[in-house]
Amino acid sequence: MCVFADLSDRNIVVTGSTSGIGRAIALEAARAGANILVHGAREPSTAVDTCEEIRRQGRQCWYERCDFRLQDTWAEFVARVYDRCGLVHAWVNGAGVDLLTGVESQWDYGTKLQTLLTVDVTATVQLSKLVGERMRQAGAGVILNIGWDQADRGMEGDSAELFSVAKNAIMGFTRSLAVSLAPQVRVNCIAPGWIKTAWGERASDEWQQRVLRETPLKRWGTPEDIAKLARFLLSDDASYLTGQVINANGGAVR
């Protein structure tokens, strides 16, 4: 029997996996057979449900807490992860600052920018470099980043400006890191469109209509839509794909 995007017995790290897209990727990878290290920035209680659901799939699950705003914790975090998991087959950089619904939404523009650059950009770059070198020495591995489909097209508003800075950086970094780590390690990036995470659930009627108007498939995407694409990219079925930024946005082009 052919099993699509099989991840059996692989150890996969998903940062920012206690909610949203990161959580969906962790759960989908577990359904595909992977053992998962769940990461969150806050108290372990936020990870309990995710870990329990992964274990119900019959998979191993570990939890590591790390606040990526603290730059001196990154190397130690990677070392702890490898101590817990042993070999890491794939690493998903899903952690990011919640500028739309979190406490961060109340910060001023400059503080948002600095925090976004630290967590979404610098942490992703440095973690990827640390993990990528370990994977290269091991002879194989996959790194998957998360971008944003509108980052290279443009969108109005403070939050869009800030996300464009961060996500364009990650999408460009993905392409270059893929060349640096080839042929042993594949590096790709998913650029989601309108995904109904916490902000989408609360969005006004005006935003709901805008999403439908701008999306040819006439619906919001879901975290599970992104997770299914991630499952493919993490698997050997995508063995000839590296350095790619793949839009997952229902066909939106503007």
N, C-alpha and C positions, 0 to 999 in steps of 0.2 A: 504494500500500500504506500502510495506517495503522500508524504506529509509536507504541506506547504510551510516554508520558513521555519523549519525545525530548529529549536534552540536547546535541545535536550542536554542536560548536564553541564551547561555553560554557566559560569559565574559572571553576572552582569551587575554593574554599579549604575544606579540611576540617582543623580543628585536632584534635590528638590522634588522628591517622590512621595511626599505625604499628602499632596493634593493636586488637582488640576491635571495638566498634560503629563507631568512627571509620574504621577500616581497611575494614570491610565497605561503608560508605557511599562511601568513595573509589573502591573497585573497582567498585561498582554504577554509580556516576555515570560512570566511564570506559567501562563497557560500553554506557552510553546515549549515548556520543559526546562526553563532556566531557573537557577538559584539566584536570588536577588539580594543585593545590599541596598537597603533603603536609607536615604539621607534626608535629614531635616535640620533647620537652623535653630529650632526651639525645643521645648521639652519633649521627651520621648512619647508622651501621651498622644501627641498628634500623629504618631506613626503606628499606633497599636492596631487600628482597623486594617491598615494596609498590610502590615506584617501577618496578621491573623488570616486575611484572605489569601495571601501567598502560601501560607502553610497549609491552608485547606486544599490547595492544589497539589499537595504532596511534595512541595519544594522546600529547600532550605531558605531561610531568610535571616539576615542580620540587620542591625540598625546601628548607624553611627551619626552622632550629632556634631555639626560644625557650623559656626557662623562665618560665612565667607567674607564678611566685612572685615574680619581680623586677618590681615595678610600673613602674619607669622604662624598661622595655624594650617596653612595649605599643605606644606610638605609633611607635617605630622599626620594630617588626615589621610593622605595617600599611604603613608607607612602603616597606619592602623588598619586601613582597608585591606591591604595585602596580608597583614598579619591575620586578619579574620578569614579572608577568602582563600588565601593561597594564590593561585593563578587567577588573574582577571582576564576574561576573554573579551569583554566589551564594556565600554564606559559611555554613559549618556550624560551630557552636561545639560541638565534640565533646570538647575537652580537659577532663580532670578528675583529681582526686586519687584514687588507688587505695588506699582505706582497708582493703580486704579481703585483698588478696594481695601488695601492694607492701611496701617497707620502712616505709611510713607506718603499716601496721597495728600496728607496735610502739610508736607514739607514744602519749603521754598524751592524754586527752580534750581538754584545752585547746589543745594544739598541733595536733591534728587539726582542731578547729573553726576556728582561725585560718587554717590553710592552706587548708581547704575554702572558707572565705569569700573568701580572696584569689583562688584559682585558679578555682573553679567559679562564683563569683558576681561578684566585682568585675571580674575579667578579662573575663568574658563580657559584662558590662554595658558596660565601657569600650570593648572591641573593637567591640561592636555599634554603639555611638554613633559611633565613628570611621568605621567602614565604612558604616553607614547614611547618614551625611551625604554621603559620596562617592557612594553609590548614588543618593540623592535628587537630587543635582546632576546626575548622569548621566541621570536620568529613569527608571531601572528597576533592579530588583535583588530578591534574595530572601535572607533571613536565616532560618536554621533552628537552633533550640536543642534541647537534650536535657534532659528533666525526669525524673520518676519517678512511676509510677502510684500508689504507696502514700504519696506525700508528703502528699497531702491527705486520706488515710483513717486514717493512723496505723499504726505497727508497733512492736513492742517491741524494746528493745536500744539500746546506745550508737550503733552505726553507723546504725541506722534513724533515730534522733533527729537525728544530724548530717546525714545525707542529706536529711531532711525540711526542715531549715532552709535548706539550699542550693537544693534543687530547687523548693520552694514559691516561693522568691524568684525563680528563673528563670522559672517558669511565670507568675507575676504580671507580671513585667517584660515577658515576651513579649506579653501582651495590651495593655499600655500602649504599648510601643514600636510595635506595629502601628498604633495610632491615630495616634501622632506622625508616622510615616513614610508613612502612606497619602496619596494613592493610588499614589505612585511605587514604593514598596518594600513587599513582602509579608513578614510575620514570623510564623512558626508554631513550634510546639514538639511534639516527639514525647515521650510519657511511656511508656517501656518498662516491661513487667512483669518476670517471671522470665526473664531472658535467659542462656543458657549461654555466658558468657564464662569467663575463667580461674577465677573463684571457683566457678561452677556446675560446672565440670569436676571440681573437687576436693571438692565438697560431700558431706557425710555421707549415709548412707542415710535418716536422719531428715529431712534437708532435701529430699532427692530426693522422698520421699513427700509432704512438705508441699506442694511445688510442684504435684504431680499432683492433690492434694486440693483446692487452692485455684484451680486453673485449669480452667475448664469444657472446654477443648479437650484436656486431659489430656496436655500435653507442655510441655517447656521451649520458650520462643522461642529463636531463633537471631539472631546479628548480621545475617544475611542477611534475616531477616524485617523487621527495622528498616530495613535499607538499601533494600528495595523500596518501603517507604512513603516514605522520604526521597526516593527518585528521583521519585516522583509529586509530592511537595510542592515539589520544586525546579523542576519543569517547568511549562510553560504549561498543562498539563492541570488544574492546581490554581489557575488564575488568579483564581478567585472565592473563594479561601480565604485569610484572613489573621486574625491574632489568635486562632488556635485552638490548644488543647492537646489532642492526639489520643492517647488511650490505645492502646497496642499490647501487649496483655497476655493474649491468649487468652480474653477474656471475664471475667476476674476482677473481682469487685465488692466483695470484702472481704479 
